[in-house]
Amino acid sequence: MGLTSSHWGVYEFVVKNGRLSELNPFSQDPDPSPIGPSIIDLLEDRTRITKPAVRESWLTGGPGTATHKRGSERFITLSWDEAEKIVADELKRVIKTKGNQAIYAGSYGWASAGRFHHAQSQVHRFLNSIGGDT
C-alpha cells in the first residue's frame, strides 16, 4: 500500500497486476472526501484520452496543412516526449515569426474554487514564463 494526494485529500492506494485496484481514504483523515475512490473508474473509462495525439495532416505537413480536414481526419498518437517537442518547437516558431502577442492563452478548461486549479491561470503562468501572450 502506498500514499498519494489529490485535490480531494490523501488516499491509500493498492496496485495489483500493474493497475490501481484500491483507493481508500487516508486512515488518519478525520473527514475524508468520498470523491477520491471514484477516480479508479475514470482511469479506465473509454472516453479518457491517455496519450497525446496530433491530426495526421498536421503531423506530416506542419502548421496550416489541410485545415479543412479538422474534425474529420484521424489522429496519430505520439509519445509524451514527441508531443512535448512539437509544442516547444511550435511555441518557439510562433514567438520568432509573430511575437508573443500572437499566442492566445484562452482555455475553456476545468476550474475549481482555488486559483491554482484555474485552467486559464495555468496557461497564463506557463506562457508568461516564455515571454507572455495576448
N, C-alpha and C positions, 0 to 999 in steps of 0.2 A: 504494500500500500504506500502511496505517496501523497504529497500535498500539492495543491495548485490553488491559485487565486483567480478570481474573476471580478467583474463589475459587481456581482451579487454576493461576493464573500469568498471565504476559504472553504475548500472541499477536499475530502479524502478520496483518492481515486484508486481503482484497481484495473490493471491491464491484463487481459488473458488472450493468448494467441495473437499478440500484436495489436489488439483492439481494446479501446476503452470499454470495460464491461460494467463498472460501477462508478458512480459519482455521488458520494454521500456528504451531507453537511458535516463540517469540521466538528469533532466531538466536543471541543471546548467553546463552541459558539453558543451563547445563551439564547440567541434569537435568529436561527439560520433562515435564509430565504429558501422557499420551496422551488424557486425558478431553476437553480443550478442543475439538478439532476435531469431536467428536460433537455439539456444540451446533448446528451447521448443520442437521442432520436435525430437531432439536427445534423449530426456528423455523417450519417448515412442517408440522408434524405436525397431522393432522386433529383431534386431541383438545385442541390448545392453545387456550386462551381468550385472544384477542388484544385484546378490548375489554371495558370494564365493561358489565354488564347487570343489569337490575332486573326483578323479576316485574311483569308487566303490571298486575295489580290494585293492587299497591303503588304503582306509578308514577302511576296515575290516582286512587287513593283515599287514599294515605298509609298510615302505620303501622296495623296491626291489620285492614286490609281483606282480606277473603276468605282468611283464613289456612287454611281447608280446601282451598284450591287449591294450596298449597305442594307442589311436586314434580310437578304435573300441568299447570300453565299455562305459556304461553310467556314467554320473557324478551325484553325490549326493550333493544337495545344503545344506549349513550349515549356521548357524547364524554367524555374524561377530565375536562374542566372541569365538565361537568354532574354526573358521578359525585362529584367532589371536593366540589362544593357540597352535594349531597344528604347525603353523610357528615358534612360540617361542620355543616349545619343540624340533622341528627338528633342529633348529639352535644350541640349546644347545647340542643336541646329537652329531651333526657333529663336533662341536668345541671340545667336550670332547673326542670323539673317534678318530678324524682325525686331529684336529687342524684347526685354521683359514685359513691356506693355502688351505684347501680342499673346501673352499667356492668360487665358481666362480661368480663374480659380473658383468657378462656381461648382457646386455639388448639391445634388438632391439627396445625399446620403443620409444615413440614420443619425439620430442625435439622442441625447439623454439630458437629464437635468444638469449635469456637470459640463462645463465648457471644454474640459479635456476630451470628452466623448462627442463633441460637436463637430460634425464632418467638415464644415467649411473652415472652422478654426484650424483643424489639422492640415487641410490643403494649404491654407494661407501660411501656416508656420513652415511647412515644407518649402513652399515657393519663396518665402522670404529668405530662406537660407541660401538660395541661389540668385538673389537679386530682386525678387518681387514679382508682381503680376499686375493685371489690370483690375 
